[in-house]
C-alpha cells in the first residue's frame, strides 16, 4: 500500500509511535524513528523493522525541544530515502500538577514537545510534499484536544493547539494532494500513561487501582484502554489513498469518552 513511500514518526521508540512505525513499515514504507531511550534497545527496534518488514529504517536522535534538530531530522530523512512522504507527529510528554504549583519549566517543555515540535516538523516537510503533490501529515492529539481534565493545563493546552494547527495546515495544502489530520485517543496503555499514575495518586490521594478505575477509565464508557495497535491501524488508514478526502479532521478513538 505504501511501497516506495518514506515516513518520519516522532516519539517512536516505544508506545503509540513505535506501533505506528511498525504499521507503516508493514505497508511497505521506509521509516525514520525518533525518540529517547536505551541505545541498544532502540537499535534492536530499528533493525527489527528492517528484518520483519523488508524496508529500510533509520533512527534520528533529534530533540523535539530544538527546532534546528527537528528541521535537520526532516532533511536527513529526505537525503536518506529521497523524500518524506508521511509525517507522524507523535512525540509527547505529560506532567500532572495544580495550576498554581505547575512548574514553569514543565509548561515550556510540554508546549515545546507536544505542540511546537509538530509545527517545526510540518514546516520542514511541507515543501517537499508540495513539490511531489502528495503527502500525509498525521498528529497524535488526545481526547484532551476536545475536553479538559484537572491538573493537566499544559497537556490540554498543547493538544487543543495541535488540533488548530492541523486544521490550518489542511486548508493551506488542500490543493497539493496533501492531507493533515489528528487522531485523538482516549487512555491508551503506554509507558506515558503508566508514568503519570503516581503523580495522579499523589495529586488526588488515591490508590493505583482507584486511579485506573475512577480517573483514567472513568470517562471511557467501554471501561477498556485503547491499544497502540488500534491507534496505529487508524494512522495507517489515514496514510492510504482511500483517505485522500479526509483532511482537517480530528478522529476520536476513545471508547466513547467524547461522545457526550
Backbone bond lengths (Angstrom), bond angles and torsions (degrees), N, CA, C in turn:
res aa  C-N    CA-C-N  psi(-1)  N-CA   C-N-CA  omega(-1)  CA-C   N-CA-C  phi
1 X - - - 1.466 - - 1.521 111.95 -
2 X 1.358 116.16 -38.31 1.468 120.31 -178.23 1.521 112.13 -118.75
3 X 1.322 116.75 21.32 1.468 120.65 -178.55 1.522 109.84 -59.18
4 X 1.325 115.49 131.00 1.458 120.56 -179.00 1.516 113.67 90.90
5 X 1.332 117.31 -9.60 1.462 121.51 178.00 1.532 109.67 -89.02
6 X 1.322 114.94 160.75 1.461 121.03 178.23 1.520 109.83 -129.31
7 X 1.323 115.99 137.28 1.468 121.14 -176.36 1.520 111.16 -126.48
8 X 1.323 114.71 146.31 1.465 122.17 168.92 1.515 106.97 -116.98
9 X 1.322 116.84 127.44 1.461 121.90 179.56 1.522 108.07 -123.74
10 X 1.327 117.08 113.85 1.459 119.65 -179.49 1.527 110.21 -82.85
11 X 1.316 115.78 153.66 1.461 120.08 -179.63 1.519 111.56 57.67
12 X 1.341 115.72 49.99 1.470 119.16 -170.07 1.520 114.02 -122.44
13 X 1.328 117.32 24.47 1.466 119.44 176.75 1.528 111.34 -87.36
14 X 1.344 116.25 -5.53 1.466 120.68 176.34 1.520 108.69 -163.93
15 X 1.318 116.41 176.83 1.459 122.32 171.02 1.515 115.85 59.19
16 X 1.336 115.77 -141.95 1.463 122.07 -176.80 1.520 111.29 -59.03
17 X 1.321 117.43 -45.07 1.456 121.34 -177.10 1.516 112.87 -59.83
18 X 1.324 116.86 -43.74 1.464 120.23 179.02 1.521 110.47 -66.01
19 X 1.318 117.10 -39.18 1.467 120.55 178.09 1.527 110.74 -62.91
20 X 1.333 117.05 -39.55 1.470 120.55 177.73 1.527 110.08 -66.92
21 X 1.326 117.44 -43.31 1.464 120.89 178.08 1.527 110.55 -58.17
22 X 1.320 116.88 -41.90 1.472 121.01 179.03 1.523 111.06 -65.44
23 X 1.331 116.96 -40.77 1.464 120.92 179.83 1.526 110.74 -63.99
24 X 1.332 116.90 -42.87 1.461 121.04 179.81 1.530 110.67 -67.29
25 X 1.324 116.14 -42.43 1.466 120.02 177.57 1.523 110.60 -63.66
26 X 1.325 115.71 -37.94 1.461 120.19 178.58 1.516 112.67 -63.57
27 X 1.342 116.39 -23.80 1.460 121.77 178.13 1.524 111.45 -93.11
28 X 1.335 116.87 3.41 1.452 120.58 173.72 1.512 116.78 104.76
29 X 1.320 117.98 0.54 1.464 120.54 -177.48 1.527 111.53 -82.31
30 X 1.331 116.41 140.96 1.457 120.44 167.62 1.526 107.44 -73.77
31 X 1.316 117.16 146.01 1.457 120.39 -169.92 1.522 112.25 -134.02
32 X 1.336 115.16 137.85 1.466 121.81 167.37 1.514 107.31 -107.32
33 X 1.327 116.33 119.41 1.464 119.86 176.34 1.523 108.42 -97.25
34 X 1.319 115.67 160.25 1.464 121.10 -174.05 1.516 109.14 -150.55
35 X 1.330 115.70 146.65 1.453 119.43 175.13 1.507 111.36 148.63
36 X 1.322 114.41 176.34 1.453 120.49 177.92 1.523 109.97 -99.94
37 X 1.320 115.65 164.62 1.457 120.24 177.51 1.520 110.79 148.48
38 X 1.322 115.61 -174.41 1.453 121.88 178.12 1.522 110.19 -65.62
39 X 1.330 116.75 126.86 1.471 121.38 -175.24 1.523 112.31 -57.98
40 X 1.306 115.78 -42.56 1.464 119.69 -178.47 1.528 110.82 -66.24
41 X 1.322 116.14 -40.85 1.470 120.43 -179.93 1.530 110.44 -65.89
42 X 1.334 116.02 -39.58 1.462 120.11 178.84 1.524 110.76 -65.30
43 X 1.321 116.51 -42.43 1.467 120.17 178.49 1.527 110.91 -63.27
44 X 1.326 116.40 -36.90 1.472 120.48 177.11 1.523 110.46 -61.54
45 X 1.333 116.54 -42.82 1.467 120.37 179.18 1.535 110.87 -67.11
46 X 1.337 116.32 -43.01 1.469 120.20 -179.99 1.529 111.00 -61.16
47 X 1.322 115.17 -49.69 1.464 119.99 179.98 1.531 110.68 -63.96
48 X 1.326 115.62 -35.01 1.455 120.37 179.22 1.516 113.11 -63.14
49 X 1.331 116.06 -36.61 1.468 120.25 177.14 1.524 110.36 -61.99
50 X 1.323 116.52 -43.74 1.466 120.36 179.75 1.521 111.50 -66.04
51 X 1.316 115.84 -45.26 1.462 120.53 -176.46 1.525 111.99 -69.16
52 X 1.331 116.24 -42.81 1.468 120.33 -175.17 1.518 113.33 -74.21
53 X 1.344 116.54 -33.92 1.463 119.33 -170.63 1.528 114.37 -118.46
54 X 1.328 117.94 -2.93 1.455 120.50 177.09 1.512 114.22 66.74
55 X 1.326 116.10 30.68 1.467 121.32 178.15 1.524 108.66 -116.05
56 X 1.319 116.62 175.98 1.452 121.43 173.19 1.522 108.87 -96.10
57 X 1.321 116.42 137.71 1.463 120.91 -179.84 1.515 109.94 -133.02
58 X 1.321 115.42 136.94 1.463 121.60 178.50 1.521 108.75 -124.18
59 X 1.316 115.05 163.91 1.470 120.78 177.45 1.511 110.09 -124.90
60 X 1.317 116.86 132.97 1.456 122.58 173.42 1.515 109.47 -117.28
61 X 1.329 115.87 130.60 1.462 121.09 178.76 1.528 111.70 -92.54
62 X 1.343 116.99 16.94 1.466 121.07 -176.75 1.528 111.85 -52.41
63 X 1.325 115.38 133.22 1.460 123.08 178.21 1.530 108.02 -83.68
64 X 1.318 116.57 121.91 1.463 121.19 -174.84 1.525 113.65 -73.33
65 X 1.339 117.10 0.02 1.465 119.99 172.87 1.531 111.47 -95.91
66 X 1.350 116.62 -1.31 1.460 120.73 -174.29 1.533 110.71 -119.96
67 X 1.349 116.85 105.01 1.464 121.51 -176.86 1.530 114.62 -52.73
68 X 1.315 117.55 -40.65 1.462 120.33 -178.92 1.523 111.74 -63.86
69 X 1.325 115.97 -39.09 1.469 119.58 179.97 1.531 110.64 -69.26
70 X 1.323 116.73 -35.19 1.470 120.77 178.20 1.526 110.02 -65.50
71 X 1.334 116.29 -46.80 1.465 120.69 178.92 1.532 111.11 -61.66
72 X 1.324 116.49 -40.12 1.465 120.47 179.14 1.526 111.51 -67.80
73 X 1.335 117.31 -32.91 1.462 120.89 175.99 1.525 110.71 -60.00
74 X 1.337 116.33 -44.58 1.461 120.82 179.29 1.529 110.09 -65.84
75 X 1.321 117.45 -45.14 1.474 121.58 179.68 1.529 111.07 -60.41
76 X 1.328 116.09 -43.06 1.463 120.42 -179.57 1.523 111.01 -64.73
77 X 1.321 116.73 -41.18 1.464 120.49 178.18 1.528 110.89 -64.03
78 X 1.326 115.93 -38.61 1.474 119.80 177.73 1.527 111.15 -64.39
79 X 1.331 116.31 -40.59 1.465 120.20 178.82 1.530 111.19 -69.25
80 X 1.323 115.97 -39.78 1.465 120.83 -176.75 1.515 112.32 -70.06
81 X 1.327 116.76 -44.20 1.461 120.89 -172.91 1.529 113.85 -113.26
82 X 1.342 116.73 -1.22 1.450 119.62 178.38 1.513 115.11 89.91
83 X 1.333 116.62 -14.19 1.468 120.45 -177.81 1.521 109.83 -172.88
84 X 1.327 114.79 160.14 1.465 121.02 163.35 1.522 105.17 -119.10
85 X 1.324 115.33 99.03 1.463 121.78 -178.06 1.520 111.76 -85.86
86 X 1.329 115.03 -30.40 1.461 121.49 -175.57 1.518 109.08 -128.81
87 X 1.314 116.16 128.74 1.465 121.57 175.87 1.520 108.27 -122.31
88 X 1.309 115.52 122.38 1.468 120.82 176.28 1.520 107.93 -114.45
89 X 1.322 115.68 112.05 1.468 121.68 177.57 1.523 108.24 -89.37
90 X 1.308 114.89 101.36 1.462 119.10 -174.64 1.526 114.06 -122.08
91 X 1.325 117.50 -15.65 1.463 120.28 -176.06 1.528 110.90 -57.62
92 X 1.310 115.95 136.25 1.458 119.35 179.82 1.512 112.36 -164.14
93 X 1.323 115.61 150.10 1.462 122.09 174.18 1.519 107.87 -133.88
94 X 1.308 116.05 168.27 1.457 121.43 -176.56 1.523 109.68 -139.46
95 X 1.321 115.87 149.93 1.465 121.86 170.36 1.524 107.02 -148.31
96 X 1.303 115.76 137.50 1.466 121.25 -175.69 1.526 109.46 -117.80
97 X 1.333 116.58 121.15 1.469 121.50 179.03 1.523 109.63 -167.41
98 X 1.338 117.37 151.44 1.473 119.59 174.01 1.524 110.06 -60.21
99 X 1.327 116.78 149.75 1.454 121.63 -174.62 1.530 112.34 -54.89
100 X 1.337 117.50 -39.96 1.464 119.21 -176.19 1.529 112.62 -73.10
101 X 1.343 116.12 -17.19 1.458 120.56 178.92 1.528 112.36 -107.92
102 X 1.329 116.75 0.76 1.464 120.02 -174.38 1.527 109.79 -67.08
103 X 1.334 118.17 119.66 1.474 120.14 -177.58 1.527 111.29 -63.45
104 X 1.306 116.92 131.74 1.462 121.21 -178.11 1.524 110.71 -59.98
105 X 1.331 116.98 -38.36 1.468 118.96 -179.18 1.529 111.42 -66.13
106 X 1.346 116.53 -31.85 1.469 120.10 176.98 1.521 110.91 -70.44
107 X 1.344 116.53 -40.98 1.471 120.35 174.98 1.533 109.56 -55.67
108 X 1.335 116.61 -51.35 1.467 120.99 -177.50 1.523 111.92 -61.41
109 X 1.318 115.94 -39.85 1.469 120.75 -178.45 1.533 111.24 -68.00
110 X 1.317 116.84 -43.15 1.473 120.59 -179.27 1.524 111.05 -66.82
111 X 1.332 117.62 -43.52 1.468 120.13 177.68 1.524 109.88 -62.20
112 X 1.325 117.11 -40.28 1.468 121.15 -179.45 1.527 111.85 -63.88
113 X 1.322 116.66 -49.77 1.466 120.87 -173.93 1.529 111.91 -78.65
114 X 1.324 117.37 -42.35 1.464 120.88 -173.55 1.522 113.53 -83.49
115 X 1.336 117.77 -21.10 1.458 120.24 -175.71 1.534 113.18 -127.34
116 X 1.312 117.23 -59.47 1.462 119.81 -175.17 1.525 112.26 -62.31
117 X 1.334 117.64 -34.87 1.469 120.58 179.39 1.525 111.19 -59.32
118 X 1.330 116.75 -37.69 1.471 120.47 178.60 1.524 110.21 -64.40
119 X 1.326 116.98 -42.43 1.464 121.19 177.07 1.522 110.87 -58.27
120 X 1.325 117.00 -48.57 1.461 120.48 -176.86 1.532 111.59 -65.20
121 X 1.335 116.81 -39.12 1.467 120.23 179.42 1.525 111.28 -68.72
122 X 1.334 116.86 -43.85 1.468 120.79 178.75 1.519 110.01 -62.63
123 X 1.322 116.31 -45.28 1.468 121.80 -179.65 1.522 110.85 -55.76
124 X 1.336 116.43 -39.61 1.465 121.01 -177.93 1.531 112.46 -78.14
125 X 1.334 116.82 -31.73 1.472 120.40 -174.00 1.520 113.99 -87.41
126 X 1.335 118.57 -28.19 1.467 121.87 -173.44 1.533 113.97 -61.27
127 X 1.334 120.91 -41.64 1.465 118.64 -179.36 1.532 113.65 -54.93
128 X 1.315 117.01 -43.69 1.463 120.57 178.39 1.517 112.02 -65.95
129 X 1.327 116.61 -40.88 1.466 120.94 178.42 1.531 110.15 -62.81
130 X 1.315 116.74 -42.68 1.467 120.91 178.48 1.527 110.69 -61.42
131 X 1.318 116.50 -42.83 1.464 121.12 -178.63 1.528 111.20 -62.51
132 X 1.345 116.13 -35.00 1.469 120.88 -178.51 1.528 112.29 -91.65
133 X 1.322 116.51 -7.04 1.478 121.96 -179.69 1.531 112.13 60.02
134 X 1.310 115.59 34.00 1.477 119.74 177.04 1.522 108.57 -160.80
135 X 1.323 116.23 136.99 1.455 120.04 175.96 1.512 111.35 -174.24
136 X 1.313 114.83 154.06 1.464 121.17 176.02 1.526 108.22 -133.00
137 X 1.331 115.35 123.26 1.459 121.47 176.08 1.516 107.53 -117.12
138 X 1.305 116.31 119.14 1.466 121.97 179.81 1.520 108.07 -125.16
139 X 1.308 116.81 127.87 1.460 120.76 178.94 1.519 110.18 -118.64
140 X 1.309 116.00 134.91 1.458 120.76 176.40 1.518 108.06 -82.58
141 X 1.312 115.74 106.07 1.462 120.56 176.49 1.531 107.00 -93.03
142 X 1.312 117.52 -123.49 1.458 120.60 -175.88 1.518 107.71 178.60
143 X 1.326 116.60 159.32 1.463 118.88 168.89 1.528 109.13 -53.94
144 X 1.331 115.55 -26.55 1.461 120.49 178.26 1.532 112.71 -74.36
145 X 1.326 117.60 3.12 1.465 120.10 169.36 1.526 110.11 -84.34
146 X 1.343 115.19 -10.94 1.471 121.58 -176.71 1.524 113.07 -118.03
147 X 1.321 116.16 -31.31 1.466 121.64 -179.74 1.530 108.15 -134.90
148 X 1.310 115.96 168.16 1.463 120.32 -179.67 1.523 111.40 -114.50
149 X 1.320 114.81 162.41 1.463 122.83 170.26 1.523 107.11 -135.63
150 X 1.322 117.75 150.36 1.461 119.08 179.37 1.523 112.20 -66.20
151 X 1.322 114.76 155.11 1.461 124.13 174.06 1.532 114.25 72.85
152 X 1.337 117.53 10.42 1.473 120.60 -177.17 1.526 110.48 -127.87
153 X 1.324 116.92 44.64 1.461 120.81 -172.52 1.531 113.01 -57.10
154 X 1.325 117.83 -46.30 1.466 120.26 -176.71 1.523 111.31 -68.76
155 X 1.306 116.64 -44.76 1.472 121.80 -177.62 1.521 110.98 -63.00
156 X 1.326 116.44 -47.61 1.464 120.85 -179.94 1.531 110.54 -63.20
157 X 1.313 116.62 -42.13 1.460 121.11 178.09 1.526 110.93 -61.19
158 X 1.323 116.78 -46.60 1.466 121.14 -179.34 1.523 111.83 -62.42
159 X 1.320 116.56 -42.92 1.465 119.65 -177.07 1.527 112.01 -71.34
160 X 1.320 117.72 -36.62 1.460 119.73 172.53 1.529 109.78 -61.45
161 X 1.316 116.30 -41.96 1.459 121.12 179.55 1.518 112.50 -64.38
162 X 1.327 116.88 -36.61 1.461 121.63 -179.93 1.532 110.79 -63.18
163 X 1.320 116.09 -35.78 1.466 120.10 176.92 1.522 110.85 -64.88
164 X 1.317 116.86 -44.07 1.462 120.91 178.60 1.516 111.96 -63.97
165 X 1.317 116.61 -41.33 1.460 121.64 177.60 1.528 110.09 -60.89
166 X 1.313 116.51 -44.99 1.461 121.62 -178.96 1.528 111.51 -61.38
167 X 1.322 116.78 -45.06 1.466 120.51 -179.97 1.527 111.36 -63.05
168 X 1.317 115.94 -41.65 1.464 120.61 -179.92 1.524 111.06 -63.86
169 X 1.330 116.75 -47.12 1.460 121.19 179.46 1.524 110.41 -62.25
170 X 1.336 116.96 -41.64 1.463 120.81 -179.46 1.525 111.17 -57.00
171 X 1.318 117.02 -41.49 1.463 121.10 179.53 1.522 111.60 -68.62
172 X 1.330 116.39 -38.26 1.466 120.33 -177.17 1.531 112.71 -68.77
173 X 1.330 116.96 -32.61 1.470 120.19 -173.46 1.526 112.84 -108.72
174 X 1.319 117.22 12.22 1.469 121.56 -172.19 1.523 114.24 -59.71
175 X 1.318 117.65 -29.40 1.472 120.12 -177.60 1.521 113.26 -96.87
176 X 1.331 116.74 11.72 1.465 120.72 -178.23 1.533 113.33 -111.78
177 X 1.328 117.50 13.66 1.458 119.71 -179.10 1.522 113.04 72.92
178 X 1.331 115.91 20.42 1.469 121.66 -178.40 1.523 109.06 -113.42
179 X 1.312 116.99 135.20 1.459 120.85 174.36 1.522 109.87 -115.02
180 X 1.316 115.78 151.86 1.468 121.93 176.89 1.523 108.03 -136.35
181 X 1.309 115.84 122.03 1.464 121.03 -177.12 1.517 111.50 -141.22
182 X 1.326 114.74 158.58 1.466 122.08 173.54 1.520 109.77 -110.49
183 X 1.306 115.31 146.41 1.462 121.86 166.60 1.520 106.42 -111.67
184 X 1.324 116.48 130.05 1.467 120.05 -177.13 1.530 110.48 -118.38
185 X 1.340 116.25 89.46 1.460 119.35 178.38 1.527 111.49 -74.53
186 X 1.315 114.70 154.28 1.456 120.49 165.92 1.516 107.11 -80.74
187 X 1.304 117.94 -144.09 1.457 119.23 -179.74 1.521 110.65 -77.45
188 X 1.312 114.82 116.52 1.453 123.25 176.53 1.521 107.09 -104.52
189 X 1.309 116.48 136.75 1.454 118.57 -179.49 1.526 109.51 -76.62
190 X 1.323 115.70 98.40 1.464 123.70 -178.62 1.521 108.81 -135.72
191 X 1.338 117.71 169.49 1.471 120.10 175.46 1.530 112.61 -57.74
192 X 1.349 117.60 -32.81 1.467 120.99 179.56 1.529 110.91 -62.34
193 X 1.329 115.88 -45.23 1.468 120.09 179.78 1.522 110.47 -67.74
194 X 1.329 115.70 -42.72 1.466 119.87 -179.17 1.527 111.26 -60.63
195 X 1.346 116.36 -38.30 1.460 120.95 -178.14 1.531 112.85 -68.57
196 X 1.329 117.69 -29.76 1.457 118.72 -175.41 1.533 112.33 -83.30
197 X 1.326 117.75 -7.70 1.461 120.45 -179.39 1.528 112.15 -61.48
198 X 1.354 119.80 -47.49 1.481 118.80 179.43 1.524 113.30 -59.41
199 X 1.347 117.29 -40.22 1.465 120.65 179.43 1.530 110.79 -64.33
200 X 1.320 115.76 -40.89 1.468 120.00 179.33 1.524 110.47 -68.38
201 X 1.329 116.97 -37.70 1.468 121.12 176.26 1.526 109.50 -58.24
202 X 1.330 115.68 -45.17 1.459 121.20 -178.73 1.526 111.43 -67.83
203 X 1.327 116.43 -45.00 1.466 121.13 -177.11 1.520 112.38 -65.61
204 X 1.322 116.21 -33.47 1.473 120.17 -174.18 1.519 113.83 -110.06
205 X 1.338 116.92 -6.92 1.458 120.03 179.63 1.512 112.91 67.94
206 X 1.329 116.96 43.47 1.468 121.98 -176.55 1.523 111.08 -120.61
207 X 1.329 116.30 163.15 1.463 121.48 173.43 1.533 109.05 -82.57
208 X 1.326 115.55 169.61 1.468 120.08 -179.95 1.529 111.56 -59.95
209 X 1.328 116.37 -46.27 1.467 119.60 -179.54 1.523 111.36 -64.33
210 X 1.329 116.58 -37.03 1.471 119.82 177.94 1.519 111.20 -65.71
211 X 1.339 116.22 -37.69 1.463 119.82 177.66 1.527 110.07 -63.08
212 X 1.330 116.48 -45.55 1.472 119.93 179.69 1.529 111.47 -62.60
213 X 1.321 116.10 -49.31 1.472 121.02 -173.63 1.519 112.55 -78.07
214 X 1.323 116.29 -46.67 1.468 120.00 -170.21 1.526 114.50 -95.95
215 X 1.339 116.85 -13.81 1.471 119.74 179.60 1.528 110.32 -114.81
216 X 1.326 116.21 -63.23 1.466 119.45 -174.60 1.525 112.79 -63.59
217 X 1.321 116.36 -49.92 1.466 119.26 -175.62 1.526 113.17 -98.13
218 X 1.320 116.40 3.17 1.475 119.42 -179.76 1.517 111.23 -58.92
219 X 1.323 116.89 -37.11 1.459 121.28 -174.60 1.528 113.15 -88.71
220 X 1.335 117.21 -10.04 1.459 120.29 -177.79 1.527 109.87 -97.62
221 X 1.337 117.37 106.91 1.461 120.57 -176.44 1.530 114.03 -56.14
222 X 1.328 117.61 -29.69 1.468 119.31 -179.94 1.525 112.36 -72.09
223 X 1.351 115.93 -17.18 1.475 122.30 -177.91 1.529 112.08 58.09
224 X 1.312 115.80 31.47 1.457 121.67 177.27 1.523 109.55 -133.28
225 X 1.334 116.35 144.22 1.453 120.14 174.12 1.526 109.51 -70.43
226 X 1.328 116.23 144.95 1.459 121.27 170.65 1.532 106.97 -72.88
227 X 1.336 117.82 146.03 1.463 120.14 178.68 1.527 110.39 -96.49
228 X 1.318 116.03 155.18 1.465 120.18 178.74 1.522 110.54 -63.57
229 X 1.326 116.59 -32.04 1.464 120.20 179.96 1.522 111.69 -67.20
230 X 1.332 117.27 -34.63 1.457 120.69 177.92 1.524 111.20 -66.47
231 X 1.324 116.11 -41.86 1.464 120.20 177.58 1.527 109.86 -64.85
232 X 1.328 116.55 -43.24 1.460 121.19 -178.97 1.525 111.56 -62.32
233 X 1.316 117.01 -37.66 1.471 120.77 179.55 1.526 110.94 -63.59
234 X 1.331 116.73 -39.45 1.463 120.45 178.13 1.532 110.41 -68.03
235 X 1.319 116.91 -41.62 1.469 120.68 177.82 1.527 110.44 -60.62
236 X 1.329 116.70 -43.52 1.454 121.46 179.84 1.528 110.90 -61.20
237 X 1.314 117.07 -43.49 1.464 121.32 178.26 1.527 110.84 -58.99
238 X 1.328 116.63 -44.19 1.464 120.86 -178.81 1.526 112.23 -64.03
239 X 1.319 117.30 -21.71 1.461 121.29 -179.34 1.523 112.83 -87.28
240 X 1.305 117.22 -8.75 1.454 120.99 -177.83 1.524 113.03 -88.96
241 X 1.327 115.18 167.41 1.464 120.36 178.80 1.528 111.96 -66.29
242 X 1.331 117.02 -24.49 1.464 120.27 178.86 1.518 111.94 -62.60
243 X 1.330 116.32 -24.69 1.471 121.32 -177.32 1.528 112.27 -100.92
244 X 1.324 117.36 19.28 1.462 120.94 -174.46 1.525 113.28 -61.30
245 X 1.336 117.64 -24.82 1.464 120.79 -179.31 1.530 112.67 -101.93
246 X 1.317 116.50 10.80 1.463 120.74 172.50 1.522 107.10 -100.46
247 X 1.307 117.35 108.53 1.463 120.56 178.56 1.518 109.78 -151.19
248 X 1.322 115.69 146.37 1.459 120.97 -175.95 1.514 112.83 73.75
249 X 1.326 115.95 16.24 1.472 120.57 -175.76 1.527 111.19 -96.98
250 X 1.314 114.70 153.11 1.461 122.10 173.19 1.523 106.04 -121.39
251 X 1.324 116.08 102.17 1.460 121.58 -171.59 1.522 110.93 -96.78
252 X 1.321 115.44 119.15 1.465 121.02 -178.34 1.523 111.19 -82.89
253 X 1.322 115.05 139.00 1.464 121.63 172.22 1.530 105.48 -139.71
254 X 1.347 114.59 75.95 1.468 120.67 -163.24 1.530 114.39 -135.87
255 X 1.320 116.52 21.95 1.469 118.89 178.16 1.529 113.46 61.25
256 X 1.319 116.35 23.42 1.468 120.18 178.43 1.520 115.49 91.73
257 X 1.326 116.91 4.81 1.469 122.37 -176.42 1.527 112.02 -51.44
258 X 1.334 117.47 -49.49 1.453 120.82 -173.99 1.534 112.88 -96.70
259 X 1.324 116.84 17.29 1.468 120.42 -179.29 1.534 111.81 -74.38
260 X 1.322 116.85 -21.35 1.462 120.25 -175.83 1.516 111.72 -71.33
